[in-house]
Amino acid sequence: MRFLPLLATLAMTVPAWAQDLDTMPAADLLPLAQAEGTVTVYAFTSRIGRVEAAFEAAYPGIDMVSFDMSSTEQIARIKSEAGAGIAGADVVYISDAPVVLTELFAEGLVAQYVPPRVAELVPEALQSPLLAQRLSTKVLMYNEETYPDGAPVDNLWDLTKPEWAGKVIMVDPLQRGDYLDLMTEIVLRKDEMAAAYQTEFGEALPEGEDAGKRFIADLFANDLVLVGSTDDVNAAIGAKGQEAAPIGFTSYSDRRDNEDEGWALQVANEVAPANGIVFPALLAVNPKAANPAAARLAIDFMMGDDTETGGDGFKPFYVAGDWATRTDIAPHPDAIPLDDFNGWTIDAAETAKIRAEVADLILTLQ
Amino acid sequence: MFALPRGFGLTFGVLAILAVLVAAPLTTIVIDTLGSAAWREVLASNLSRNLTWLPLKNTMILGLATAVGSVLIGGFLAWLVVMTDVPFRRTLGVLATLPFMIPSFATALAWGSLFRNSRAGGSVGMLEGWGMSVPDWLAWGMVPTAFVLISQYFALAFTVVAASLASLNGDVVEAGQMAGASRRRIVFGIVLPMVTPALLAGGSLAFAAGVSNFAAPALLGLPVRMQTLSTRLFGMVEIGQTERGYILAMLLIVVSAVFLGAGNRLLAGRRSFATIGGKGARAKRMALGGARGPLCALALGLCFVTTVLPIILLVAASLAPQGSALFSNWTLHFWIGASDPGFARGQAGIFRNPQLMTALWMTLALGVGVAVVSVLIGLLAAVVLNGKRIPVLTEAVSQLAFLPMLLPGIAFGAAYIALYGAPIGPFPALYGTPWLLALALVAATLPFAVQTGRATVAQISGDVDEAARMTGAGFVRRLFAITLPLASKGMIAGALLAFVNVIGDLAIVVLLYTPQVPVLSVLSYRYASDGFHQFANAVTLLILLISVLATVLANALKGRGK
């Protein structure tokens, strides 16, 4: 944390008006943002296109320029831009919290901004150190056409049994950060994994055995099938007309594409000890933003308005499988409410600590 | 006073250019890993087996298979098209250059649509659909990956060998015919030895392209956990273990350099490959007689499987709303449709995307600019390499010019950002400008330019140049009056390879491009990564179309040069 003193010095030298921007209501930000005239957003989802249209309709005269790129790419880009002394983005909309917090936030490349009007509406843990706009998932999903009576497994340890050999599918955790976070969480929750082992097999694991690591080892030994992208997983699990569809880990909200793609994806929620991970989609400002007022106005907009579904700013994210962090936005009627959802919410700081170690474990198993 | 050897200035100049384009970025990543603990992890720890040695073994097998297969198929087709009276020569010539323009993920997907079995779930391929059982080794892993790589990169060998055959002096063949040599004797005794440099050049290009390819092993190898150095490298960069990634990249370079060094030694064993004399006629086409039909059928069959089939599948995939039913409910929505909230998640067709036109022009400008610059540098390097050898310097030019080929694009991009992303002294950071892309792409396409340039220049007889030198013509004069015109065919081939490579490249530009500088391949990748596969396929087809037009144009130029 050798950067902290530096950061503190920087914070003290930031002009007073920048701190004012953080406390201004949207109405006061608007004229400043209009004077800036434009705001650049890096986002990890294509849904940003619809946010752009809605934002420009709500605030004529401010041009939102949005770029859709993966979190990994954003991280590489933000670092490069900082190195080149360029302020590329004003707003960063990103997942991959373990890396964002330890590498971008800690080094002052992104900064926290919480619109004053939502400060009371978002739980403290979800607005600090960076504001989360919604929660997303990597969880166990199955094919509801093949298994009309519900999920074919009720315990993660089921996946290590012979009947699921070669039938469990996921993205290579050494190629996608989200999946490595999932594996890391399983190791962090080793006590719960040990209890679930006892439930499943009726006996305890040998003394001193790490249940999380043991699970990962058994899963790989059970001929786990790895693919390159979440869409490959979705197609593999979800495709209709399969007699014995595989099961695997993907995003709950991808169920929204079932109709478009001809899939039958459904989430397995009744799984011990959990069905996967829930992680935040973060909204942050660039501390060196070229358009600081418009950046804050854009974040204010994306946090949704005061209607029950968050209005136009939040509309693209009001889908089953994504949960708003604002407690006053009603849960999506077609989705399992977050409180009833059986996923582990990741702890970015804890994940960051052992993520590399888990990656090495997986490397030796492949 | 100490006299510099002849050609020192030129050699030094070329070396300086290569230092800026290739050596400097690579040195940056070497320095980044100096003293890193990652060295031990990669080379000597309990991780090494899976991290390094197994992927290395797979990489070597794939590289060798690609080289051998590509030279066999590409050489065979080039011989048929250039030297014989086989029917449909023109068509075959165009078809044989196409595979290089089809992204390898498209060929890999095409393989899947035929042979895919139920291992990775989802819908199975046509064969299993017909009730046949496809074993894992045919559906996934080494065999299909090698097939996809060969079916893509034989086009490299074809282009290089065909250019070389086309500029072959007809006199020698005729002399053989007059002396009563059999057809077989002429092919194996005269033609083959003369095109050896081109075969080796084509083979090395295919080898290097094969070992650094990412898409094919990623799509076909992963389900059976077959890793290559490039998939490992990508994964390491992706999860933040960049140092390990860099070391793997360096390992890849070393291994390939050893292999290519051996190839160069073979080439150096022969004294001279000069086959373009000052005069000489084009060879008469060889009459195939009764073998005409079967050979033609074989060639067309090869082209159909490697070229036509993937294109058909790509077209279908840009029109069908569902990936699982490629030939039903076709619509043009993905190309020209207006946004409809109830269809394709509200995404409008590609021609309604305002970024498309900007990306189109940017891509074309980059493609043409990079191809021209790269071929010129390549020609200069080729002249250096075929001239009088200067100890150390000539060898350095040879190695540096080929290095970019061995670097997986993503590592190359990372190295470029590491060096040119930030301001250097008085020079501003190139990040955020098209220049960074242009610079990296010139470097990345140099191997094509140098190899094709070399194969052509090696054939230009020194007599002509020597004669001009005696009359007092300077280097520049000789370059423009003799080397350029005589090498023009090979250079057009080289420029075409570079152009096609640039406009289809994703691996390098994906890290270097900035939103202000959009290019088509990134646009396609964006669509694909958001699950908009039809849109991605449509943009890919657009890239393919530009490549085909460029090929037709290049062929027309070559034809006029006759």
Chai-1 contact restraints between the chains, C-beta under 6 A:
chainA,res_idxA,chainB,res_idxB,connection_type,confidence,min_distance_angstrom,max_distance_angstrom,comment,restraint_id
A,S46,B,D530,contact,1.0,0.0,6.0,A-B,restraint_1
A,F67,B,P515,contact,1.0,0.0,6.0,A-B,restraint_2
A,T72,B,E238,contact,1.0,0.0,6.0,A-B,restraint_3
A,S80,B,I417,contact,1.0,0.0,6.0,A-B,restraint_4
A,S80,B,G421,contact,1.0,0.0,6.0,A-B,restraint_5
A,S80,B,Y431,contact,1.0,0.0,6.0,A-B,restraint_6
A,G83,B,G421,contact,1.0,0.0,6.0,A-B,restraint_7
A,G83,B,A422,contact,1.0,0.0,6.0,A-B,restraint_8
A,A84,B,G421,contact,1.0,0.0,6.0,A-B,restraint_9
A,A84,B,A422,contact,1.0,0.0,6.0,A-B,restraint_10
A,A84,B,A429,contact,1.0,0.0,6.0,A-B,restraint_11
A,A84,B,Y431,contact,1.0,0.0,6.0,A-B,restraint_12
A,I86,B,G432,contact,1.0,0.0,6.0,A-B,restraint_13
A,I169,B,G121,contact,1.0,0.0,6.0,A-B,restraint_14
A,L174,B,G235,contact,1.0,0.0,6.0,A-B,restraint_15
A,Q175,B,G235,contact,1.0,0.0,6.0,A-B,restraint_16
A,Q175,B,E238,contact,1.0,0.0,6.0,A-B,restraint_17
A,G177,B,I239,contact,1.0,0.0,6.0,A-B,restraint_18
A,L180,B,I239,contact,1.0,0.0,6.0,A-B,restraint_19
A,V225,B,A120,contact,1.0,0.0,6.0,A-B,restraint_20
A,V225,B,P223,contact,1.0,0.0,6.0,A-B,restraint_21
A,L226,B,L222,contact,1.0,0.0,6.0,A-B,restraint_22
A,V227,B,A120,contact,1.0,0.0,6.0,A-B,restraint_23
A,V227,B,L222,contact,1.0,0.0,6.0,A-B,restraint_24
A,G228,B,A218,contact,1.0,0.0,6.0,A-B,restraint_25
A,G228,B,L222,contact,1.0,0.0,6.0,A-B,restraint_26
A,D231,B,G531,contact,1.0,0.0,6.0,A-B,restraint_27
A,A235,B,G122,contact,1.0,0.0,6.0,A-B,restraint_28
A,A236,B,A120,contact,1.0,0.0,6.0,A-B,restraint_29
A,A236,B,G121,contact,1.0,0.0,6.0,A-B,restraint_30
A,A236,B,G122,contact,1.0,0.0,6.0,A-B,restraint_31
A,A239,B,G122,contact,1.0,0.0,6.0,A-B,restraint_32
A,A239,B,S123,contact,1.0,0.0,6.0,A-B,restraint_33
A,A239,B,S324,contact,1.0,0.0,6.0,A-B,restraint_34
A,P246,B,G121,contact,1.0,0.0,6.0,A-B,restraint_35
A,G262,B,Q322,contact,1.0,0.0,6.0,A-B,restraint_36
A,G262,B,S324,contact,1.0,0.0,6.0,A-B,restraint_37
A,A359,B,I239,contact,1.0,0.0,6.0,A-B,restraint_38
A,D360,B,L47,contact,1.0,0.0,6.0,A-B,restraint_39
A,L363,B,L47,contact,1.0,0.0,6.0,A-B,restraint_40
A,L363,B,N50,contact,1.0,0.0,6.0,A-B,restraint_41
A,L363,B,L51,contact,1.0,0.0,6.0,A-B,restraint_42
A,Q366,B,N50,contact,1.0,0.0,6.0,A-B,restraint_43
A,Q366,B,R225,contact,1.0,0.0,6.0,A-B,restraint_44
